Amino acid sequence: MSGWNRARIIGTGTLLDSARFRFLLSQHCGIDVHNIHAYILGEHGDSEVAAWSMTNIAGIPIDEYCPVCGRCNNWNAKRLEIEETVRNYAYHIINYKGATYYAISLVLVRIVGAILRNEMSVLIISSVLDGEYGLKDISLGVPCVISKKGIKYVLEAKLSQEELRALHNSASILKNVIKELEGSW
């Protein structure tokens, strides 16, 4: 609607959720968060997708690392617990503080800093998709390379079939909300 190049249309996406995801994995595994790569994709909300297939600790896929770690008896149950905690984190904070505006301001500082410094950083931000992940004309949190011109390109990581289905579900939910909003104008 803006007529702008899609590289200039940026949302905070699931950057905050991804940071929370890495933090929880760091706490669970007893590993510095800087050595953990983990991403939440899709909408910032109830249909967000934990991209376990992209999750690694020091380059070791999480499913290979966990048997070595030995910190839990049932990794599948722990994965579900971590996902639910990430998904419900905002509700928890709102119950205690009444709002979540401090963390999102840090996300904005991170995005603006990446643009101003031309970092070429990979951030999980909302980008208008044009065929990536089989999606079009919807803005979702996906891995993007950020430069001084905005989104240089969307990284299309190989997701599991389950994760890809969940990402498409998240897109459908957002598209339905957009239709509802357009109907109320």
C-alpha positions, -999 to +999 in steps of 0.1 A: +000+000+000+029+024+007+044+019-027+078+015-011+104-011-020+098-041+003+134-037+016+123-006+034+092-022+051+105-037+083+087-049+114+101-061+147+089-096+138+100-123+162+133-108+171+123-105+208+108-140+209+140-154+193+161-136+221+138-152+247+142-186+230+180-184+231+179-172+267+157-202+278+180-226+259+210-210+275+195-215+310+185-251+303+218-262+287+241-241+309+257-225+279+264-188+272+236-174+251+262-161+226+269-197+216+233-205+208+216-199+175+179-204+177+150-187+160+112-181+164+095-175+130+061-164+119+038-140+138+047-125+172+020-144+190+002-176+196+011-192+162+048-184+163+071-213+152+101-225+171+126-235+142+142-264+160+158-275+127+178-243+127+187-244+164+223-252+173+249-248+200+284-239+187+273-253+153+261-286+168+224-292+160+204-291+192+191-327+187+227-339+186+239-317+214+212-327+240+222-363+244+257-350+252+244-324+276+225-348+298+205-321+316+171-336+311+155-370+309+129-362+283+142-338+256+109-338+236+089-327+267+115-301+275+113-287+239+075-283+243+079-266+276+105-242+262+082-234+232+052-227+255+073-205+278+085-184+249+050-181+235+036-170+268+065-148+280+047-116+271+016-126+290+037-133+321+055-099+319+022-080+313+007-097+345+037-084+365+045-051+350+014-042+330+032-038+296+061-051+276+074-018+261+110-019+275+121-050+257+105-040+224+124-007+225+157-027+228+146-046+197+141-013+178+175-001+189+190-034+176+173-031+142+182+006+138+218+000+149+221-028+123+209-004+096+230+026+107+262+005+110+255-015+077+261-046+098+249-072+073+234-090+104+209-118+103+179-107+123+145-123+126+123-094+115+091-090+096+096-087+059+070-087+031+075-121+015+075-126-022+076-164-026+101-171+002+090-202+022+062-205-004+045-174+009+035-142-008+020-108+002+023-113+039+048-099+064+062-125+089+092-129+111+119-146+090+157-145+089+167-114+070+201-098+062+200-062+073+221-035+056+221+003+054+193+000+028+171-021+050+164-057+042+192-068+018+175-102+014+155-128+031+174-160+040+153-190+031+165-216+055+156-253+051+128-260+076+113-293+085+079-301+069+062-296+103+079-262+108+070-252+072+033-262+078+033-242+110+048-212+093+021-214+066-005-217+094+009-186+111+007-167+077-030-178+073-039-166+107-023-132+100-040-130+065-074-137+082-068-109+107-059-085+079-091-094+061-111-087+092-094-054+097-100-044+061-136-053+064-140-029+093-127+002+073 
